[in-house]
Amino acid sequence: MSVVIVIPARHASTRYPGKPLVELRGATGEGLSLIRRSWEAARAVQGVDRVIVATDDDSIRAHAEGFGAEVAMTSTTARNGTERCAEAVERLGLSPQIVVNLQGDAPLTPAWFVEELIAGLRADPGADVATPVLRCSGAMRSELIADRVAGRVGGTTAVFGHDGRALYFSKEVIPYAGADFGPSDPTPVYHHVGVYAYRPQALAEYPAWGEGRLEVLEGLEQLRFLERGRRILCVEVEAKGREFWELNNPSDVPKLEAMMQRMGIA
């Protein structure tokens, strides 16, 4: 088995309880749950052997099985999606070359983001983890800043070196750029897309390390790898005209629905 996608989904989200079961209405007006839309996004990725929903909640399990998903039940003690992915792989006895964590709140993730992510990890034997980044336009940067000014936890930004090696991830908008940018101008800010590709050994070791100081402060699970000296490869991807946003807060529901309507996503 080469590549497995795991979609971690928990009901007891601090910011948005029951989020995986929230309905999003697309261009046709049909409402499909967030977890179903994320599962369909995963199934559109080429070269994947298996797609698994990993959850600790019976209502999510029943709902996911109802639309045909394979489900792995995990414990209630997993502290984040990476730990839940590690547990699902262990419980199912899987031995893939690459495990992809497609988080259940990112249903607009284009298939090529994940395909390029997998290719990037395969091409860089020194990387333990890979994750996509998307250069922000002036408009996207302004949205990120507006979220922070309003006290909302919005998207995450990433900074990385010339070789793509991640230096830091933050819910603040970094790096600081004092200049004004037009809505369509490229900026030096990169939006971190919440998808990860792990080498199985790094994923298996992750839960035993315990939470890191920066991980707790930022609320970003990937910082645990950086705090342990593990290399995360940032793979720059192209939007190709697609809009992208994660569902972080209830206020994001109309935003995602409007994006799906503009892009004609049913």
N, C-alpha and C positions, 0 to 999 in steps of 0.2 A: 504494500500500500504506500503510495507516494505522498498524497496531500489529503488532509482531512480538514474540513471547516467545522468549527464548534461555535455555536451561537449561545453565549451565556445569557440567561434571562432570569431575573429574580423579581418577586412581587413586592418585597418590602424595601423599595427604594426610599432613601431618606428624603430626597427632593421631590419625588413623584411616585408615590405608592401605586402599584397596579399598572405601571407604565407599559409593560409588554402587551397588555390586553386593550389598550386604548385604540379606538378606531380612527383611521385616517381615510378621508374621502379623496379619491383621485379625480381625473378628468371626466369620468363617466358618472360620477356621483356615488359610486359603490364604496361602501365602507369596509375596509379590511384592517385587521389588527396590526399593530406595529410589529409583533413577532412574526406574523405571516408574511408581511412585506419584506422583513429582513431575511426570512427563509427563502423567499422567492428570489431575492437579490443574490443570495449565496448559490442557489441552484443555477443561476445564469453564468457563473464563473466556469470557464473551460479548464479541463485538466484536473478536476477534483474528483476523488474517489468516493467521498462520503460527506454528508452534511448532517450534523447532529445538533439538536437543541438541548442545552444543558440547564436544568432548572432544579430548584428545591421546592417548588410549589405545585400542588396537585391540580389546581385550576389551570395553570399554564400548561402542565403536562397533558391534561385532557383536551384542552383547546388545540394544542399543537398536533397531537395524535389525530384529532378530528380532521385536520386538513392534510394529513399524510406524512407528517414529519417523524423522523426517528428521534426519540427522546432518551436522554440519560438523566436519571434522577441523581442529584448530588446533595451533599449535606447542607445544613443551614449555617455552617460555620465558615464557609468560603467568604473571604473579605472583599474580593473583587472578581472581575471576570477572568483574569489570568489564573487565579487559584481555582476557579470553577472549571476552566478548560483543563487544567492539569489533573484535576480530580476525575473529570469525565474520561479522559484518555486512559488514566490508570484503571478506573472501574471497568471499562470496556475491554481492557487488555489490548489496546491498539499499539501498533509500532510503525507509524508513518515516518517518512523522511522530514516532513514539514507539517506543523499544526497551525492553522489560521484561526485567529479569534476575530470573527466578524461580530462586533457588538450589536446587540439587539435593538439599539436606539438609532441605527444609521441605515434606514431602508433605502436611501437614495444613493448608496455607494455604487458607482458604476462597476461593472464586471472587470473592466480593464484596469481599474485601480488595484484590484486583488491579483489579477494575472501578472501585472508588472511588479507587484510586491513580491510574489513568489519567485519570479525570474531574477529579481534583484538579490534575494537571499541566496539563491542557488549559485549566482555568479560571484558571491563574496564569501569565501569559506571562513574568513575571520570574524564574521558577524554572528552574534548569537540570536538576534532578533532583528526584524525589519518592520518598518512602518511607513505609510505614505504621508507625504506632505504636499500641500497645494499652495502655490504662491497666491497671496491675497491681492486682489484688485483694490483700488482706493475705496470702492463701495463696501467690499467685504471687511476691510480693515476698519472702516467707520462703524459697521455693525458690531464688530467685536468690541470696539471702544465704547459704543453706546450701551452695550450690555453691562460692561464693568461700571460705567458711570451710574447706571440705574441699580447697581447692586445685584445684578443677575449673574449667575455663573454660566457663561456662554461657552464658546469654543475655546480650544486649547491651541497655543502657538508653540512652534519649535524653532530652535536655533541649532545649526550644525556646521561642521568644518568643511574644508574643501574636498575631503574624501567622502562626504556624506555621513560621517560619524556624528551621532547626536551629541550635543554639548549640554542641552537643557530643554525641558518642556515646562510651560507655565500656563496658568489660567489668566495671567496678566498678558497684555499685548506687548510682546518683545520680538525683536529689539526695539528700543525707543527710536523713533524717527520723527523729528520735529517738523519736517517739511509737510506741506499740504499736497495731497494727491487728488487728481481728478477721478471720477467714479470708475473709469476703465483703465486708469494707469496701473502698471505693475508696481508693487511696493516691495520693500525688503522683509516684509512680514510673511511667514509661512503658517498657514492653518494646518494643524495636525489632524489628519483623518483617523478616526478611532478604529483602526484595523491593525492587527499584529500578525506577523508570521514568525513562529518560534522554531528553533531547533529543539527536538524533543528533550535532550539532556538539560538544556537551560530551563525549559518549562518545568521539568520534573523537579529541579532543584529549588525553584522559586518559592513554593509555599513554606519550606523549612527555614528560609532566611528570616522570616518575620518582617513586619512593616518597618520601613526606613523612616528617618526623621523628615526628609524632604517629601517623601511619599505622603506622609500624614499631613504635613503643612499644606501641600498643594492639592491633595486629594487625587493624585495621579499615580496609578499603579505602575506605569512604566518606569518611574523614577527609582523603583527598587532595583531594577537591573543596573542603572547607572551608578547607584550608591554602592553596588557590589562590584563595580569595575567591569561590568559586562558591556559589550559593544552593541549598540543599537544603530542600525543603518537606516537613514532617512532616504526614502526613494521618492524623488519628485515626480508627480504625476500631472497630467494635463486634463483639464475639465472638458475640453472639446465641446464647449457650449452647454454642458450640463450644469445645473445648479446643484449645490450640495449644502446640507446642514444636518446636524444631529438633533434628535429630540431630547433636550436637556430639561426643559421646564414646560409647564402647561401652556405658556404663551407661545411655545414653538409649534403647537399643533396647527393653528391657522397659517403660520409661515410655511410649514411643509406642505400643507394642502394647496396653498397658492402656487408653490413651486411645481407640484405634480400637475396642476391644471395647466400652467404655462407650458410645461414640457410634454403634455399629452399623455402622462402616465396614468393608466387606468387604475 
